[in-house]
Amino acid sequence: MATEVCMQAGWTFPLVKIDGVVELKTLTENLKTIKSRPIREDDIFLCSYPKSGTHWTWEILHMIVAGKAGYTKHWKNSTSLEQRTDEEMEELSSPRIIQTHLLPGQMPELLWERRCKVVYVQRNPKDCAVSYFCQLSQQVRKGNPSQRVTFTGSWDEFLRFFIDGSVPFGSIFDHVNEWENVSDVHKGFEVCNMQYEDMIEDCVAQIRRMAEYLDRPLSEATYQEIADACSF
């Protein structure tokens, strides 16, 4: 979808298609270097489609790594793979918990070679669509010259774009399908697949799953403390 069409359809922030995926135009330069990004062996990647529980899971992962229930002191987007430069990412201390909305085919090549830990969290597409619309129809993005909300169209219009994959980060259906089938492309690569709804139903059990996947088991009491600290 061309920028002009996006603007006419209610978008006030320019979008572009990169390798067949709709992206925010501001990410263009960073996406050119993503695949060659340096990766550390102890990096932990949190991958998700937007509005799937990313911030929630990000806080949980930080608490697992810290071994206690305590909120992080830095902003989640400071660890965003697609929004930060090589230099900014290099400044982060290890182990880095790097969050991204990118597809497997857009990720750094060294991720697969070094077999980094990857947690993928997904959510019911219906709920993602509603949450995504609420955010974009209320949010004024930094760097938006119009200073208007990102999407000014109606819910019906947004839903059509969402189903078609004509929203930032593309189709949720392609996103989930490609991440669920990573091991078919990268033989033997293990991803910890999480479901937002399972985390709502039994957060302690899902925190335990993530901790064991990261080889950082904690006490049952700590799992409960993390769940309580991250509850809604």
Long-range contacts (C-beta under 8 A, 24 or more apart in sequence): 1-166, 9-153, 9-157, 9-161, 10-151, 10-152, 10-153, 10-154, 10-157, 10-158, 11-150, 11-151, 11-152, 11-153, 12-144, 12-146, 12-148, 12-149, 12-150, 12-151, 12-152, 13-141, 13-144, 13-150, 15-166, 15-168, 19-105, 19-106, 20-170, 21-103, 21-106, 21-165, 21-169, 21-170, 22-165, 22-166, 22-167, 22-168, 22-169, 22-170, 23-168, 23-169, 23-170, 24-141, 24-168, 26-143, 27-82, 27-83, 30-82, 30-83, 30-84, 30-85, 31-82, 31-106, 33-86, 34-81, 34-82, 34-102, 34-106, 34-107, 34-108, 35-106, 35-107, 35-108, 35-109, 36-108, 36-109, 37-81, 37-86, 37-89, 37-108, 37-110, 38-86, 38-90, 38-108, 38-110, 39-108, 39-110, 39-111, 39-114, 39-116, 40-94, 40-95, 40-96, 40-114, 41-114, 41-116, 42-94, 42-95, 42-96, 42-116, 43-94, 43-95, 43-96, 43-98, 43-111, 43-114, 43-116, 43-117, 44-95, 44-96, 44-97, 44-98, 44-116, 44-117, 44-118, 44-119, 44-214, 45-81, 45-98, 45-99, 45-100, 45-107, 45-111, 45-116, 45-117, 45-118, 45-119, 46-97, 46-98, 46-99, 46-100, 46-119, 46-121, 47-99, 47-100, 47-101, 47-102, 47-118, 47-119, 47-120, 47-121, 47-179, 48-99, 48-101, 48-120, 48-121, 48-122, 49-101, 49-122, 49-123, 49-128, 49-169, 49-172, 49-175, 49-176, 50-101, 50-128, 50-132, 50-135, 50-168, 50-169, 51-123, 51-127, 51-128, 51-131, 51-132, 51-135, 52-121, 52-122, 52-123, 52-128, 52-196, 53-121, 53-123, 53-196, 53-199, 54-99, 54-101, 54-121, 56-199, 56-230, 57-119, 57-121, 57-194, 57-199, 57-210, 58-97, 58-99, 59-229, 59-230, 60-207, 60-210, 60-226, 60-230, 61-97, 61-119, 61-210, 61-214, 62-97, 63-226, 63-229, 63-230, 64-207, 64-210, 64-211, 64-214, 64-216, 64-218, 64-226, 65-95, 65-97, 65-214, 65-216, 67-216, 67-218, 67-222, 68-222, 68-225, 69-222, 69-225, 69-226, 69-228, 69-229, 69-230, 70-229, 71-229, 81-107, 81-108, 101-168, 101-169, 101-175, 102-169, 103-170, 103-174, 103-175, 103-178, 103-179, 104-178, 104-179, 104-182, 104-185, 104-186, 105-178, 112-186, 112-189, 115-189, 117-192, 117-213, 117-214, 118-182, 118-189, 118-191, 118-192, 119-191, 119-192, 119-194, 119-210, 119-213, 120-179, 120-180, 120-191, 120-192, 120-193, 120-194, 121-194, 121-195, 121-196, 121-199, 122-176, 122-179, 122-193, 122-194, 122-195, 122-196, 123-195, 123-196, 123-197, 124-196, 124-197, 125-172, 125-173, 127-196, 128-172, 129-158, 129-159, 129-162, 129-172, 132-158, 132-162, 132-167, 133-158, 133-159, 133-162, 136-167, 203-227, 203-230, 203-231
